[in-house]
Amino acid sequence: MAYISQRGEFWRAEVRRRGYKPVYHTFDTKQQAQKWARRVEGEMDAGSFVDRTEAERTTLAEALKRYRQEIVPEKRHPYQEQRRIARWLVNDLSYRTLANLRGTDFARYRDNRRAAGRAENTIRLELQLIRHFFEIERKEWGMEGLPNPLDNIRKPSGSRARDRRLRPGEFEKLIALLSSSRNRWIAPAFELAIETSLRQGALFSLRWEWIDLDPSDPHPRRSTWRGQQGRSAGAAAIDTCSQCLPQSGRHIGRCRRSPGNAPFSTAGRSRN
């Protein structure tokens, strides 16, 4: 049964039906209240009603702050996710309620970011965060009736693969410049990165106990970064490790209890 009542300048609609929690909403006009009540009663009759009250009163900013507190710490790279969330929190969409967000809103955001010159992969990761956030809302935070607006828009394809290669003589010039730096480890770090294709995060977290210096089978013993499992280090990389880098002795499995436990330390990066 639907009840329509006027309260000051607004109209309040309330629907009570056996087997359902009472739901209500406030509107500017009586016609809006009646239309909403008919829709809710129809969904209850069909057995498809889902309470959207929580989604209608929770803003994107409020929900993202909860996501940042409860979900992000469990992710592999929480710092990067926190930066993306901070970017969303200053966007105009953060003031909208979850129930009012549509796919067109995020398609417009995608196009605006492209117009601003952002990389396709950057935009893809920003939208992927919102998509996962909506899935958490639906599956774990009691908003089963909340559609995921990211399901109906075209996603960025990602950045084009880099195909730049060192030209003849460039490697020697780079080594010469890096060798003149006050940081004596930056040149070996560059050479090891060239030989192994390790990214910056993986390179600066590398530890001796992860590396096997046996020239007959050079490979990292283990990997804690994505995409590097089973990558062969190569003979030149082994020479770099064994001759140029700080070690805790010839027993690779033995490591010092200090930041020097890693061949390179982020604290030792040079700005020269």
N, C-alpha and C positions, 0 to 999 in steps of 0.2 A: 504494500500500500504506500502510495506517495503522498506526502504532506507538503504543501506549498504555503509559506507564510511570509509576510512582509516585516522586515525589521529595519526601521528607519528608512534610509534611502535604498536599501537592498532587499533582494528576495532570497529566501532560504528554502532549498528543496531537500527533503529527507525521505529516504526510501527504506521501509522496513519490510522484510520478507523472512519467513521462517527458514531456518537453515543458513542464513547469512547475517553477518554483522551489520547493524544499521550504518548506512552511509549518507552523507549529506554534503551539500555544496552551496556556496553563496554566489548569486548572480546580480547583474545590474538591472535586469528586467524580468518580469514574470514569464514572458515567452521563453527566455533562455532557460529558466528554471524548469518549466514544464517539458521542454524538449529534452533536457538532460535526464529528468526523471523517467520519461518514456523510454529513453535508450537504456537506462540502467535496468528498468523492469523487464524490458525485452531480453536483455542478456541474462538476467536471472531466470526467466522462463525457459530460455534455451540451454541453461546450464553452463554458459560460457563466461559468466561475469567474473572479473578479477578486479579487486579493489585497487584503484590507482591513487588513493588519497596520499600515500607516502610520496609517490613520484610527483604529485602535483604540488606538494609543498616543500620539496627538497630541491635546492638549486644545484647546478653543476659544480659550483665552487665548494659548497658544503660537502657534497659527495666525494669530490676529488681529494679534499683534505683527509677524509676518512680513509680513502684508498691509499693515500700517501703514508698514513700512519700504520695501517694494518697489512697492506699487500706489498707495497714497494720494498720494505726491508727484506722480504723473502726472495726478491729477484736477484739475478746474477750481477747486474750493474745498477744498484739502487741510486747512485749519484746521478747517472744520466737520466733515469726516470724522474727524479726529483726536479731536475732542470726543465724537463718537458712539462711537468705539472705546473711549475712556476710560470711557464710561458702561457699555459692555458688559463691560469688564474687571473691574468691581467687582460684576457680577451673578453670582448663584450658578451660572448656566449656563456661565460661563467655566471652571469646574473640570471640566466634563464632557468626555469624549473626543468627537471628531467622529462616530465611529460610533454613539455612544449618544444622539445628539440626535435628537429626533423632532418632527414638526409640532405635536404637542400641547404640547410645551414652549414653542414660540414663540407658539402660540395663547394659552397661559396668560400669557405675558409681555405680549402685546397687551392682554389683558383687565385685567391688573393696572395697566398704564400708563393705560388708560382710567379705571379706578377712582380713580387718583391725580390725575385731572383734566388729563392731558396732551392737547394738541391732536391731532386725527386725523392731520394732515400730519406732525407730529413723529414719531408712532409709525410712520407709513408710511415715512419716510426711514430710521428706525432699522432696520426690518425689511428695507428694500431694500438696505441695506449688507450685511446678513448673507446675503441671497440672492445678491448679486453675489460675495461672498466665497466661497460654496460653489461657484459656477460656475467661479471661478478655480481652486479646489482640484481640481475634476473635470477641467477642460480643460487646465490648464497645470502643475499640481503633482503629477501622477501618481496621483491618486485617482479614476480613472475609475469605479470601482464605488460611489462615495459618492453616495447620493441627495441631492437638495436638499430639505430638510424644509420650506422655505418655499413649495414648489410646491403643497402640498396644504392650505393654510389660507386663510381669507378675509382679504384685505388691507383695511386702512382706506381709505376712499374719498377721504381728503384733507379739508382744512379747507374750510368753506363760504366762498364768495367774499364779500369785504367789500362792503357796499352803503351804508356811511355816507357822506353827502355834507355839505359845509359848509352850514349854515343861514344865512339872511340876517343879515348883520352879523358873523358869526364870522371871516371872512377879515380884515376891517378890524381887529378886536380882536387877532387873532394877529399881524398885521403891526405894530401899534402896540407890542405887548409885545416882539416880537423886535427891533424897531428900537431899543429902549432897552437892549439887551444890550451888553456891552463888546466882543463880537465883531461888528464891523460887517458881516460877510459873511453872518451867519445869516439875516437877513431876505431878501436876494436869493436865497439858497439855497432858502429855503422857497418863494418865489414861483416860482423856476424848477422846483422839484419839482412844484408844483401844475400848472404849464403843460405839463410834459413827461411827468408820471407816472413819472419816473425813481426807482428805489429808492435807498436810501442809498449802497450800494456803488458804483453807477453814477454817482451824482451827485458823490461825492467823488473819483472817478477821472477825471472829465471833463477833457478838455484842449482848448485853444483850436484846435489844428490839426484837431480833429474837427468843428468847427462852422463852418457857412457863414452869415454874417450878411446875405446878400443878401435883402432883404425880399420880393423877387419869388419866391424859392424857399427859404424857411427850412427847413433840415433838418440833422441831424447828418451830417457827411461820412462818418463810419464809426462802427462800434460794436464794442465788445469785450465787451459783456454780453448775456446771453440776453434774448430777447423784445423788444428795442428796435430791431432793424434796420428802417430805413425809417420810423421814427416822425417825424412832422412836429413841429417845435418850437413853431410858432405865433408870431404877431406879438408878443404880450406877452412871450414868452420871449426873443425877439430883442431887444426893447427893454431887458429886464433885463440880458442879456449885454452889450449895447453901451454901456449907460449906467451900470450899477451895479457891474460886476465888474472885478477887476484884470486889466489887459491888458498885453501886451508890444508894443503898437503896433497900428495899424490893419491891418497885414498878419497875418491870422489864422494863416497857415502858419508864421510865425516865432515861436519860443517860447524862453523863457529856460531856461538849464540850471540850474534850481533847483526846489525844491518849489513855487514860485509858478507853475510851468508849468501847474498845474491851477487853474481859477477858484476852487476851494475846497480848503483843505488840512485833512486830518484833525487835524493838530496845532493848528489854529486853532479847533476846535470849542469852544463855550462851554458851561459847565455852568449858566449863569444861566437 
